[in-house]
Amino acid sequence: MGKIDERNRSTDSSSLFKNAWMKSFLLYAIVFAVLGIAILILVKVFNIGDTPLFLDVKAFVAEYGLAGIFFATILAGTIVPLGSPALVMAAALLGVPKIPLIFVATTGFTIGMAVNYGIVYYLGRPYITKKMPAEKLEELTRLWERWGWTLYVVFGLIPVLPVELLAFVCGFLKTRIDHFLIFSFTPRFIVFLLLAYFGEYVGMWLGV
């Protein structure tokens, strides 16, 4: 019986990454990563970081960026494709203090996720089926029933995976709100922590 369960678990896990929509997310992630690296190389080669315009932008973001990041990550926590991980890395690169940045971004993202949860919690299937195909909802629900919060944490720790969609599933299934908030906050805190320090390192490498 144990071998059968393990085989089923392995099948579910592998099937997750074979889905067309998951492949699309991974493809987009690769494309954006390549573009990001190309942009960083151009900034380094042409010393854009030393231009007055870039320095002015950096000073503005460092002084006023936290409020914008807070509202942007709230939107990113819903289904607005703002790319909160890239936003956090860019903010750190531009000189936004790391510790406030990490807490503000994580809090904003968690609020956005809670919005997803709350809307579907009260409006149910009619609302969620407007946001995702029925077959995707059923697929995510089956994965949730098998993996539960482990699946949610994995999605939260890997920026390219659509954890925002899982927030819909959590609201649809009426999972415990305290668990939802903890498992929304903690993985993204870890991700934003790593990206903030990486962004600061990239900024030093670029000389900005």
Secondary structure, 3 states (H helix, E strand, C coil): CHHHHHHHHHHHHHHHCCCHHHHHHHHHHHHHHHHHHHHHHHHHHCCHHHCHHHHHHHHHHHHHHHHHHHHHHHHHHCCCCCCHHHHHHHHHHCCCCHHHHHHHHHHHHHHHHHHHHHHHHHHCHHHHHHHCCHHHHHHHHHHHHHHCHHHHHHHHHCCCCCHHHHHHHHHHHCCCHHHHHHHHHHHHHHHHHHHHHHHHHHHHHHCC
